[in-house]
Amino acid sequence: MKVIELPNDANPFDLDLAGVDRIDLQFPKFTDGRAFSQARLLRGRLKFAGELRATGEVLIDQLVQMARCGFDVAVLREGLDMADAQRQFDRFKGFYQGDVTHPLPHFREAA
């Protein structure tokens, strides 16, 4: 399995994605959201279809936004309650804005 560990200050457009199975994107601090932008670029513009994994200081209240940006996996700190993490996904039934998984905004899907 070919894995790239991408620092959060790296430009995804500089990557050779041929044969890459997984990219680990780093959240060095919960206040640093550059990995969200990297994920969105990798999925949206670069059409990366492999696994995107969030590593570092990942908080459960960021999980829904991570999924909407294209992350498949988030490595959580030891001791976090998985039921609490799952509840984050149950909090929202839908979103008005489009995202990586549902590109059309809600009002366009209804038309």
MOPAC internal coordinates of N, CA, C and O (Angstrom, degrees):
PM7 1SCF
backbone

  N    0.0000 0     0.00 0     0.00 0    0    0    0
  C    1.4438 1     0.00 0     0.00 0    1    0    0
  C    1.5221 1   108.67 1     0.00 0    2    1    0
  O    1.2310 1   120.76 1   -53.10 1    3    2    1
  N    1.3222 1   116.15 1   126.90 1    3    2    1
  C    1.4596 1   121.18 1   179.54 1    5    3    2
  C    1.5305 1   109.09 1   -92.79 1    6    5    3
  O    1.2310 1   120.94 1   -60.21 1    7    6    5
  N    1.3367 1   115.80 1   119.79 1    7    6    5
  C    1.4626 1   122.77 1  -176.24 1    9    7    6
  C    1.5221 1   109.12 1  -122.67 1   10    9    7
  O    1.2310 1   121.01 1   -43.77 1   11   10    9
  N    1.3205 1   115.67 1   136.23 1   11   10    9
  C    1.4622 1   121.83 1   173.84 1   13   11   10
  C    1.5206 1   108.01 1  -113.55 1   14   13   11
  O    1.2310 1   120.54 1   -49.97 1   15   14   13
  N    1.3316 1   116.57 1   130.03 1   15   14   13
  C    1.4637 1   121.59 1   172.00 1   17   15   14
  C    1.5201 1   106.48 1   -99.59 1   18   17   15
  O    1.2310 1   121.03 1   -72.66 1   19   18   17
  N    1.3267 1   115.64 1   107.34 1   19   18   17
  C    1.4581 1   121.19 1  -173.40 1   21   19   18
  C    1.5274 1   110.63 1   -98.72 1   22   21   19
  O    1.2310 1   120.03 1   -64.08 1   23   22   21
  N    1.3348 1   117.55 1   115.92 1   23   22   21
  C    1.4683 1   119.42 1   175.53 1   25   23   22
  C    1.5285 1   109.63 1   -61.57 1   26   25   23
  O    1.2310 1   120.45 1   -27.81 1   27   26   25
  N    1.3201 1   116.74 1   152.19 1   27   26   25
  C    1.4597 1   118.86 1  -174.78 1   29   27   26
  C    1.5244 1   113.74 1   -73.04 1   30   29   27
  O    1.2310 1   119.82 1   173.60 1   31   30   29
  N    1.3263 1   117.96 1    -6.40 1   31   30   29
  C    1.4616 1   119.83 1   175.81 1   33   31   30
  C    1.5294 1   112.19 1  -102.21 1   34   33   31
  O    1.2310 1   120.10 1  -172.59 1   35   34   33
  N    1.3349 1   117.42 1     7.41 1   35   34   33
  C    1.4635 1   121.63 1  -179.91 1   37   35   34
  C    1.5276 1   110.55 1   -87.76 1   38   37   35
  O    1.2310 1   120.97 1   -28.22 1   39   38   37
  N    1.3179 1   115.76 1   151.78 1   39   38   37
  C    1.4578 1   122.24 1   178.97 1   41   39   38
  C    1.5291 1   109.39 1   -91.03 1   42   41   39
  O    1.2310 1   119.10 1   -62.14 1   43   42   41
  N    1.3288 1   119.32 1   117.86 1   43   42   41
  C    1.4685 1   121.03 1   179.97 1   45   43   42
  C    1.5266 1   113.35 1   -59.94 1   46   45   43
  O    1.2310 1   120.03 1   154.69 1   47   46   45
  N    1.3281 1   117.56 1   -25.31 1   47   46   45
  C    1.4617 1   120.38 1  -179.59 1   49   47   46
  C    1.5270 1   112.24 1   -69.78 1   50   49   47
  O    1.2310 1   119.94 1   165.73 1   51   50   49
  N    1.3278 1   117.71 1   -14.27 1   51   50   49
  C    1.4630 1   121.66 1   178.26 1   53   51   50
  C    1.5272 1   112.60 1   -84.56 1   54   53   51
  O    1.2310 1   119.79 1   174.49 1   55   54   53
  N    1.3225 1   118.01 1    -5.51 1   55   54   53
  C    1.4677 1   121.75 1  -175.56 1   57   55   54
  C    1.5197 1   112.20 1   -83.19 1   58   57   55
  O    1.2310 1   121.25 1   -33.85 1   59   58   57
  N    1.3172 1   115.22 1   146.15 1   59   58   57
  C    1.4601 1   121.85 1   166.90 1   61   59   58
  C    1.5240 1   105.61 1   -97.21 1   62   61   59
  O    1.2310 1   120.23 1   -73.80 1   63   62   61
  N    1.3133 1   117.17 1   106.20 1   63   62   61
  C    1.4615 1   121.94 1  -173.43 1   65   63   62
  C    1.5267 1   113.64 1   -87.35 1   66   65   63
  O    1.2310 1   120.05 1   179.59 1   67   66   65
  N    1.3180 1   117.51 1    -0.41 1   67   66   65
  C    1.4649 1   120.37 1  -179.01 1   69   67   66
  C    1.5265 1   110.38 1   -60.67 1   70   69   67
  O    1.2310 1   120.51 1   -57.59 1   71   70   69
  N    1.3086 1   116.63 1   122.41 1   71   70   69
  C    1.4557 1   122.27 1   176.81 1   73   71   70
  C    1.5155 1   115.48 1    77.69 1   74   73   71
  O    1.2310 1   119.62 1  -175.79 1   75   74   73
  N    1.3217 1   118.32 1     4.21 1   75   74   73
  C    1.4675 1   121.09 1  -179.22 1   77   75   74
  C    1.5268 1   109.12 1   -80.46 1   78   77   75
  O    1.2310 1   121.03 1   -52.42 1   79   78   77
  N    1.3299 1   115.64 1   127.58 1   79   78   77
  C    1.4623 1   121.59 1   179.95 1   81   79   78
  C    1.5219 1   112.84 1   -94.07 1   82   81   79
  O    1.2310 1   120.76 1   148.16 1   83   82   81
  N    1.3357 1   116.15 1   -31.84 1   83   82   81
  C    1.4621 1   119.92 1  -175.07 1   85   83   82
  C    1.5214 1   109.66 1  -149.27 1   86   85   83
  O    1.2310 1   121.42 1   -36.48 1   87   86   85
  N    1.3314 1   114.88 1   143.52 1   87   86   85
  C    1.4567 1   120.96 1   173.22 1   89   87   86
  C    1.5184 1   107.65 1  -124.96 1   90   89   87
  O    1.2310 1   120.86 1   -55.30 1   91   90   89
  N    1.3295 1   115.96 1   124.70 1   91   90   89
  C    1.4585 1   122.38 1   176.37 1   93   91   90
  C    1.5246 1   107.91 1   -94.20 1   94   93   91
  O    1.2310 1   120.85 1   -60.72 1   95   94   93
  N    1.3287 1   115.97 1   119.28 1   95   94   93
  C    1.4568 1   121.98 1   178.66 1   97   95   94
  C    1.5205 1   108.58 1  -104.91 1   98   97   95
  O    1.2310 1   120.76 1   -43.31 1   99   98   97
  N    1.3238 1   116.15 1   136.69 1   99   98   97
  C    1.4623 1   121.26 1  -169.84 1  101   99   98
  C    1.5291 1   112.75 1  -101.69 1  102  101   99
  O    1.2310 1   121.47 1   -44.19 1  103  102  101
  N    1.3238 1   114.79 1   135.81 1  103  102  101
  C    1.4620 1   123.61 1   170.10 1  105  103  102
  C    1.5279 1   106.33 1  -112.44 1  106  105  103
  O    1.2310 1   119.67 1   -90.76 1  107  106  105
  N    1.3550 1   118.23 1    89.24 1  107  106  105
  C    1.4637 1   119.56 1  -177.34 1  109  107  106
  C    1.5284 1   112.59 1   -66.18 1  110  109  107
  O    1.2310 1   120.44 1   150.51 1  111  110  109
  N    1.3390 1   116.77 1   -29.49 1  111  110  109
  C    1.4673 1   123.37 1   175.91 1  113  111  110
  C    1.5220 1   106.66 1  -141.24 1  114  113  111
  O    1.2310 1   120.47 1   -30.41 1  115  114  113
  N    1.3219 1   116.71 1   149.59 1  115  114  113
  C    1.4604 1   118.25 1  -179.08 1  117  115  114
  C    1.5277 1   112.16 1   -66.25 1  118  117  115
  O    1.2310 1   120.03 1   161.96 1  119  118  117
  N    1.3304 1   117.55 1   -18.04 1  119  118  117
  C    1.4619 1   121.10 1   178.87 1  121  119  118
  C    1.5231 1   112.94 1   -85.77 1  122  121  119
  O    1.2310 1   119.70 1   174.73 1  123  122  121
  N    1.3160 1   118.19 1    -5.27 1  123  122  121
  C    1.4614 1   122.69 1  -178.73 1  125  123  122
  C    1.5265 1   108.66 1  -102.26 1  126  125  123
  O    1.2310 1   120.68 1   -74.64 1  127  126  125
  N    1.3195 1   116.30 1   105.36 1  127  126  125
  C    1.4575 1   120.71 1  -174.54 1  129  127  126
  C    1.5127 1   115.56 1  -101.46 1  130  129  127
  O    1.2310 1   119.67 1  -161.34 1  131  130  129
  N    1.3226 1   118.24 1    18.66 1  131  130  129
  C    1.4661 1   119.56 1  -177.94 1  133  131  130
  C    1.5210 1   112.94 1   -61.81 1  134  133  131
  O    1.2310 1   119.78 1   151.58 1  135  134  133
  N    1.3190 1   118.03 1   -28.42 1  135  134  133
  C    1.4698 1   120.23 1   179.01 1  137  135  134
  C    1.5287 1   111.31 1   -65.99 1  138  137  135
  O    1.2310 1   119.72 1   152.73 1  139  138  137
  N    1.3341 1   118.14 1   -27.27 1  139  138  137
  C    1.4670 1   120.44 1   173.76 1  141  139  138
  C    1.5274 1   109.85 1   -60.97 1  142  141  139
  O    1.2310 1   120.81 1   134.00 1  143  142  141
  N    1.3313 1   116.05 1   -46.00 1  143  142  141
  C    1.4654 1   120.95 1   179.76 1  145  143  142
  C    1.5164 1   111.03 1   -65.31 1  146  145  143
  O    1.2310 1   120.45 1   138.79 1  147  146  145
  N    1.3277 1   116.74 1   -41.21 1  147  146  145
  C    1.4633 1   119.76 1   178.17 1  149  147  146
  C    1.5262 1   110.84 1   -60.66 1  150  149  147
  O    1.2310 1   120.47 1   135.91 1  151  150  149
  N    1.3241 1   116.70 1   -44.09 1  151  150  149
  C    1.4639 1   120.37 1  -179.94 1  153  151  150
  C    1.5172 1   110.64 1   -61.85 1  154  153  151
  O    1.2310 1   120.54 1   135.64 1  155  154  153
  N    1.3154 1   116.58 1   -44.36 1  155  154  153
  C    1.4697 1   120.90 1  -179.63 1  157  155  154
  C    1.5217 1   110.80 1   -61.67 1  158  157  155
  O    1.2310 1   120.18 1   137.90 1  159  158  157
  N    1.3269 1   117.26 1   -42.10 1  159  158  157
  C    1.4652 1   120.68 1   178.00 1  161  159  158
  C    1.5241 1   111.44 1   -66.17 1  162  161  159
  O    1.2310 1   120.71 1   136.06 1  163  162  161
  N    1.3233 1   116.25 1   -43.94 1  163  162  161
  C    1.4654 1   119.68 1  -179.44 1  165  163  162
  C    1.5254 1   111.37 1   -61.27 1  166  165  163
  O    1.2310 1   119.86 1   137.34 1  167  166  165
  N    1.3037 1   117.87 1   -42.66 1  167  166  165
  C    1.4661 1   121.48 1  -179.78 1  169  167  166
  C    1.5230 1   112.35 1   -77.21 1  170  169  167
  O    1.2310 1   120.84 1   131.90 1  171  170  169
  N    1.3348 1   115.99 1   -48.10 1  171  170  169
  C    1.4560 1   120.00 1  -172.47 1  173  171  170
  C    1.5132 1   114.66 1   -77.12 1  174  173  171
  O    1.2310 1   120.28 1   124.98 1  175  174  173
  N    1.2926 1   117.07 1   -55.02 1  175  174  173
  C    1.4670 1   120.16 1  -174.52 1  177  175  174
  C    1.5178 1   113.55 1   -90.02 1  178  177  175
  O    1.2310 1   120.38 1   142.08 1  179  178  177
  N    1.3229 1   116.88 1   -37.92 1  179  178  177
  C    1.4637 1   120.01 1  -176.49 1  181  179  178
  C    1.5225 1   112.69 1   -93.64 1  182  181  179
  O    1.2310 1   120.28 1   173.45 1  183  182  181
  N    1.3222 1   117.07 1    -6.55 1  183  182  181
  C    1.4720 1   123.29 1   175.51 1  185  183  182
  C    1.5246 1   112.93 1    56.07 1  186  185  183
  O    1.2310 1   120.36 1  -144.71 1  187  186  185
  N    1.3381 1   116.92 1    35.29 1  187  186  185
  C    1.4632 1   120.45 1   177.57 1  189  187  186
  C    1.5225 1   108.83 1   -67.73 1  190  189  187
  O    1.2310 1   120.58 1   -55.22 1  191  190  189
  N    1.3297 1   116.49 1   124.78 1  191  190  189
  C    1.4678 1   121.55 1  -175.72 1  193  191  190
  C    1.5225 1   112.99 1  -105.57 1  194  193  191
  O    1.2310 1   119.99 1   177.37 1  195  194  193
  N    1.3258 1   117.62 1    -2.63 1  195  194  193
  C    1.4586 1   120.42 1   179.19 1  197  195  194
  C    1.5176 1   111.27 1   -78.20 1  198  197  195
  O    1.2310 1   121.15 1    10.73 1  199  198  197
  N    1.3175 1   115.41 1  -169.27 1  199  198  197
  C    1.4654 1   121.30 1  -177.85 1  201  199  198
  C    1.5217 1   110.80 1   -81.13 1  202  201  199
  O    1.2310 1   120.91 1   -46.26 1  203  202  201
  N    1.3309 1   115.86 1   133.74 1  203  202  201
  C    1.4603 1   122.06 1   170.23 1  205  203  202
  C    1.5176 1   107.72 1  -108.31 1  206  205  203
  O    1.2310 1   121.25 1   -54.02 1  207  206  205
  N    1.3371 1   115.22 1   125.98 1  207  206  205
  C    1.4630 1   120.93 1  -175.42 1  209  207  206
  C    1.5280 1   109.85 1  -120.53 1  210  209  207
  O    1.2310 1   120.77 1   -52.08 1  211  210  209
  N    1.3250 1   116.13 1   127.92 1  211  210  209
  C    1.4644 1   122.18 1   176.46 1  213  211  210
  C    1.5225 1   108.82 1   -88.73 1  214  213  211
  O    1.2310 1   120.73 1   -52.85 1  215  214  213
  N    1.3344 1   116.20 1   127.15 1  215  214  213
  C    1.4560 1   121.32 1  -179.91 1  217  215  214
  C    1.5247 1   109.20 1  -128.30 1  218  217  215
  O    1.2310 1   120.82 1   -16.27 1  219  218  217
  N    1.3084 1   116.03 1   163.73 1  219  218  217
  C    1.4591 1   120.80 1   177.56 1  221  219  218
  C    1.5129 1   111.21 1    99.05 1  222  221  219
  O    1.2310 1   120.86 1    39.96 1  223  222  221
  N    1.3213 1   115.97 1  -140.04 1  223  222  221
  C    1.4600 1   121.63 1  -176.52 1  225  223  222
  C    1.5343 1   109.44 1   -85.16 1  226  225  223
  O    1.2310 1   121.45 1  -101.00 1  227  226  225
  N    1.3220 1   114.83 1    79.00 1  227  226  225
  C    1.4599 1   122.90 1  -178.25 1  229  227  226
  C    1.5278 1   108.60 1   -97.46 1  230  229  227
  O    1.2310 1   120.83 1   -55.23 1  231  230  229
  N    1.3242 1   116.02 1   124.77 1  231  230  229
  C    1.4627 1   121.68 1   179.37 1  233  231  230
  C    1.5245 1   109.75 1  -104.52 1  234  233  231
  O    1.2310 1   120.58 1   -31.71 1  235  234  233
  N    1.3261 1   116.50 1   148.29 1  235  234  233
  C    1.4646 1   118.19 1  -176.93 1  237  235  234
  C    1.5250 1   112.12 1   -67.25 1  238  237  235
  O    1.2310 1   119.47 1   154.34 1  239  238  237
  N    1.3221 1   118.62 1   -25.66 1  239  238  237
  C    1.4619 1   118.22 1   178.93 1  241  239  238
  C    1.5291 1   112.51 1   -75.67 1  242  241  239
  O    1.2310 1   119.80 1   177.53 1  243  242  241
  N    1.3245 1   117.98 1    -2.47 1  243  242  241
  C    1.4602 1   122.42 1   175.50 1  245  243  242
  C    1.5303 1   112.34 1   -99.01 1  246  245  243
  O    1.2310 1   119.64 1   173.86 1  247  246  245
  N    1.3111 1   118.29 1    -6.14 1  247  246  245
  C    1.4631 1   121.33 1  -171.71 1  249  247  246
  C    1.5241 1   113.59 1   -62.10 1  250  249  247
  O    1.2310 1   119.96 1   138.23 1  251  250  249
  N    1.3127 1   117.68 1   -41.77 1  251  250  249
  C    1.4663 1   119.99 1  -179.61 1  253  251  250
  C    1.5276 1   109.97 1   -63.90 1  254  253  251
  O    1.2310 1   120.14 1   135.13 1  255  254  253
  N    1.3272 1   117.33 1   -44.87 1  255  254  253
  C    1.4600 1   120.36 1   178.57 1  257  255  254
  C    1.5232 1   110.76 1   -63.51 1  258  257  255
  O    1.2310 1   120.34 1   143.53 1  259  258  257
  N    1.3199 1   116.96 1   -36.47 1  259  258  257
  C    1.4630 1   120.10 1   177.20 1  261  259  258
  C    1.5232 1   110.67 1   -62.06 1  262  261  259
  O    1.2310 1   120.36 1   133.40 1  263  262  261
  N    1.3083 1   116.92 1   -46.60 1  263  262  261
  C    1.4670 1   120.82 1   178.92 1  265  263  262
  C    1.5255 1   110.50 1   -61.21 1  266  265  263
  O    1.2310 1   120.02 1   139.22 1  267  266  265
  N    1.3225 1   117.57 1   -40.78 1  267  266  265
  C    1.4615 1   121.18 1  -179.06 1  269  267  266
  C    1.5278 1   111.89 1   -67.67 1  270  269  267
  O    1.2310 1   119.90 1   155.82 1  271  270  269
  N    1.3306 1   117.79 1   -24.18 1  271  270  269
  C    1.4658 1   121.91 1   177.47 1  273  271  270
  C    1.5246 1   112.35 1   -87.87 1  274  273  271
  O    1.2310 1   120.10 1   169.20 1  275  274  273
  N    1.3335 1   117.42 1   -10.80 1  275  274  273
  C    1.4523 1   119.66 1   176.40 1  277  275  274
  C    1.5095 1   116.22 1   117.29 1  278  277  275
  O    1.2310 1   119.53 1  -178.80 1  279  278  277
  N    1.3217 1   118.51 1     1.20 1  279  278  277
  C    1.4641 1   119.83 1   177.56 1  281  279  278
  C    1.5270 1   110.38 1   -68.75 1  282  281  279
  O    1.2310 1   120.91 1   -39.35 1  283  282  281
  N    1.3237 1   115.86 1   140.65 1  283  282  281
  C    1.4649 1   122.42 1   175.86 1  285  283  282
  C    1.5221 1   111.37 1   -98.32 1  286  285  283
  O    1.2310 1   120.79 1   145.79 1  287  286  285
  N    1.3339 1   116.10 1   -34.21 1  287  286  285
  C    1.4636 1   122.28 1  -172.46 1  289  287  286
  C    1.5234 1   108.60 1  -136.28 1  290  289  287
  O    1.2310 1   120.88 1   -38.56 1  291  290  289
  N    1.3240 1   115.92 1   141.44 1  291  290  289
  C    1.4615 1   121.69 1   172.32 1  293  291  290
  C    1.5220 1   107.60 1  -127.38 1  294  293  291
  O    1.2310 1   120.58 1   -54.64 1  295  294  293
  N    1.3141 1   116.49 1   125.36 1  295  294  293
  C    1.4597 1   121.70 1   178.56 1  297  295  294
  C    1.5271 1   107.11 1   -86.61 1  298  297  295
  O    1.2310 1   121.04 1   -68.58 1  299  298  297
  N    1.3324 1   115.61 1   111.42 1  299  298  297
  C    1.4613 1   121.16 1  -177.06 1  301  299  298
  C    1.5212 1   111.03 1   -92.44 1  302  301  299
  O    1.2310 1   121.42 1   -26.58 1  303  302  301
  N    1.3197 1   114.89 1   153.42 1  303  302  301
  C    1.4643 1   120.56 1   176.11 1  305  303  302
  C    1.5164 1   110.08 1   -61.00 1  306  305  303
  O    1.2310 1   121.07 1   -31.43 1  307  306  305
  N    1.2986 1   115.55 1   148.57 1  307  306  305
  C    1.4585 1   120.78 1   174.71 1  309  307  306
  C    1.5212 1   109.16 1   -61.52 1  310  309  307
  O    1.2310 1   120.88 1   -40.45 1  311  310  309
  N    1.3124 1   115.92 1   139.55 1  311  310  309
  C    1.4533 1   120.96 1   177.74 1  313  311  310
  C    1.5202 1   114.95 1    96.13 1  314  313  311
  O    1.2310 1   119.91 1   169.62 1  315  314  313
  N    1.3376 1   117.78 1   -10.38 1  315  314  313
  C    1.4614 1   119.14 1   176.95 1  317  315  314
  C    1.5236 1   109.39 1   -75.55 1  318  317  315
  O    1.2310 1   120.86 1   -37.81 1  319  318  317
  N    1.3008 1   115.95 1   142.19 1  319  318  317
  C    1.4608 1   122.19 1  -178.18 1  321  319  318
  C    1.5271 1   109.60 1   -79.04 1  322  321  319
  O    1.2310 1   120.51 1   -61.25 1  323  322  321
  N    1.3187 1   116.64 1   118.75 1  323  322  321
  C    1.4582 1   121.36 1  -179.19 1  325  323  322
  C    1.5281 1   111.53 1   -64.10 1  326  325  323
  O    1.2310 1   119.85 1   148.97 1  327  326  325
  N    1.3273 1   117.89 1   -31.03 1  327  326  325
  C    1.4674 1   120.35 1   177.33 1  329  327  326
  C    1.5302 1   110.14 1   -65.37 1  330  329  327
  O    1.2310 1   120.12 1   141.36 1  331  330  329
  N    1.3258 1   117.38 1   -38.64 1  331  330  329
  C    1.4674 1   120.72 1   175.71 1  333  331  330
  C    1.5256 1   110.58 1   -63.36 1  334  333  331
  O    1.2310 1   120.92 1   139.50 1  335  334  333
  N    1.3208 1   115.85 1   -40.50 1  335  334  333
  C    1.4618 1   119.96 1   178.42 1  337  335  334
  C    1.5262 1   110.58 1   -63.34 1  338  337  335
  O    1.2310 1   119.84 1   134.92 1  339  338  337
  N    1.3088 1   117.92 1   -45.08 1  339  338  337
  C    1.4652 1   121.45 1  -179.73 1  341  339  338
  C    1.5289 1   111.48 1   -63.92 1  342  341  339
  O    1.2310 1   120.29 1   144.04 1  343  342  341
  N    1.3217 1   117.05 1   -35.96 1  343  342  341
  C    1.4674 1   120.62 1   179.55 1  345  343  342
  C    1.5241 1   112.32 1   -61.24 1  346  345  343
  O    1.2310 1   120.14 1   153.92 1  347  346  345
  N    1.3146 1   117.34 1   -26.08 1  347  346  345
  C    1.4661 1   119.64 1   177.74 1  349  347  346
  C    1.5267 1   110.88 1   -59.30 1  350  349  347
  O    1.2310 1   120.56 1   143.51 1  351  350  349
  N    1.3266 1   116.53 1   -36.49 1  351  350  349
  C    1.4649 1   120.37 1  -178.50 1  353  351  350
  C    1.5253 1   112.01 1   -76.10 1  354  353  351
  O    1.2310 1   120.29 1   159.76 1  355  354  353
  N    1.3150 1   117.05 1   -20.24 1  355  354  353
  C    1.4637 1   121.10 1   179.72 1  357  355  354
  C    1.5264 1   112.46 1   -87.68 1  358  357  355
  O    1.2310 1   119.96 1   171.46 1  359  358  357
  N    1.3146 1   117.67 1    -8.54 1  359  358  357
  C    1.4687 1   121.32 1  -176.10 1  361  359  358
  C    1.5202 1   112.92 1   -72.19 1  362  361  359
  O    1.2310 1   120.01 1   149.77 1  363  362  361
  N    1.3218 1   117.59 1   -30.23 1  363  362  361
  C    1.4606 1   121.31 1  -174.44 1  365  363  362
  C    1.5261 1   109.69 1  -120.59 1  366  365  363
  O    1.2310 1   120.54 1   -53.26 1  367  366  365
  N    1.3122 1   116.57 1   126.74 1  367  366  365
  C    1.4712 1   120.95 1  -179.89 1  369  367  366
  C    1.5201 1   111.95 1   -85.70 1  370  369  367
  O    1.2310 1   119.87 1   158.85 1  371  370  369
  N    1.3087 1   117.85 1   -21.15 1  371  370  369
  C    1.4554 1   121.76 1  -179.77 1  373  371  370
  C    1.5170 1   110.17 1  -171.62 1  374  373  371
  O    1.2310 1   121.04 1    -5.43 1  375  374  373
  N    1.3226 1   115.61 1   174.57 1  375  374  373
  C    1.4571 1   121.65 1  -177.47 1  377  375  374
  C    1.5162 1   109.29 1  -135.88 1  378  377  375
  O    1.2310 1   120.92 1   -39.28 1  379  378  377
  N    1.3067 1   115.84 1   140.72 1  379  378  377
  C    1.4537 1   120.66 1   179.37 1  381  379  378
  C    1.5299 1   111.00 1   -72.40 1  382  381  379
  O    1.2310 1   120.44 1   140.20 1  383  382  381
  N    1.3338 1   116.76 1   -39.80 1  383  382  381
  C    1.4582 1   121.40 1  -178.40 1  385  383  382
  C    1.5239 1   110.54 1   -82.23 1  386  385  383
  O    1.2310 1   121.04 1   -28.24 1  387  386  385
  N    1.3306 1   115.62 1   151.76 1  387  386  385
  C    1.4514 1   120.53 1   172.34 1  389  387  386
  C    1.5209 1   110.60 1   -74.46 1  390  389  387
  O    1.2310 1   120.67 1   -16.74 1  391  390  389
  N    1.3331 1   116.32 1   163.26 1  391  390  389
  C    1.4616 1   121.48 1   177.19 1  393  391  390
  C    1.5204 1   108.84 1  -150.73 1  394  393  391
  O    1.2310 1   120.25 1    11.30 1  395  394  393
  N    1.3111 1   117.13 1  -168.70 1  395  394  393
  C    1.4627 1   120.90 1  -177.27 1  397  395  394
  C    1.5280 1   111.74 1   -63.61 1  398  397  395
  O    1.2310 1   120.14 1   139.91 1  399  398  397
  N    1.3142 1   117.34 1   -40.09 1  399  398  397
  C    1.4627 1   120.19 1  -177.00 1  401  399  398
  C    1.5226 1   112.85 1   -81.18 1  402  401  399
  O    1.2310 1   120.07 1   149.95 1  403  402  401
  N    1.3290 1   117.47 1   -30.05 1  403  402  401
  C    1.4692 1   122.99 1   177.81 1  405  403  402
  C    1.5312 1   107.65 1  -133.39 1  406  405  403
  O    1.2310 1   120.04 1   -93.44 1  407  406  405
  N    1.3376 1   117.52 1    86.56 1  407  406  405
  C    1.4645 1   120.69 1  -171.62 1  409  407  406
  C    1.5328 1   114.96 1   -63.59 1  410  409  407
  O    1.2310 1   119.95 1   148.96 1  411  410  409
  N    1.3229 1   117.70 1   -31.04 1  411  410  409
  C    1.4580 1   119.01 1  -178.75 1  413  411  410
  C    1.5226 1   110.82 1   -78.51 1  414  413  411
  O    1.2310 1   120.07 1   -42.19 1  415  414  413
  N    1.3368 1   117.46 1   137.81 1  415  414  413
  C    1.4586 1   118.59 1   174.03 1  417  415  414
  C    1.5194 1   110.28 1   -65.25 1  418  417  415
  O    1.2310 1   120.55 1   -22.44 1  419  418  417
  N    1.3068 1   116.56 1   157.56 1  419  418  417
  C    1.4636 1   122.19 1  -174.91 1  421  419  418
  C    1.5278 1   112.31 1   -53.95 1  422  421  419
  O    1.2310 1   119.88 1   137.63 1  423  422  421
  N    1.3316 1   117.83 1   -42.37 1  423  422  421
  C    1.4619 1   119.49 1  -177.37 1  425  423  422
  C    1.5262 1   111.89 1   -66.46 1  426  425  423
  O    1.2310 1   119.67 1   153.82 1  427  426  425
  N    1.3302 1   118.24 1   -26.18 1  427  426  425
  C    1.4690 1   121.25 1   177.46 1  429  427  426
  C    1.5225 1   111.46 1   -78.69 1  430  429  427
  O    1.2310 1   120.25 1   146.63 1  431  430  429
  N    1.3290 1   117.12 1   -33.37 1  431  430  429
  C    1.4630 1   120.48 1   178.11 1  433  431  430
  C    1.5216 1   110.94 1   -66.65 1  434  433  431
  O    1.2310 1   120.46 1   146.31 1  435  434  433
  N    1.3274 1   116.73 1   -33.69 1  435  434  433
  C    1.4638 1   120.75 1  -177.77 1  437  435  434
  C    1.5255 1   112.21 1   -76.10 1  438  437  435
  O    1.2310 1   119.99 1   160.23 1  439  438  437
  N    1.3210 1   117.62 1   -19.77 1  439  438  437
  C    1.4762 1   120.95 1  -176.87 1  441  439  438
  C    1.5089 1   112.58 1   -75.51 1  442  441  439
  O    1.2310 1   120.10 1   180.00 1  443  442  441

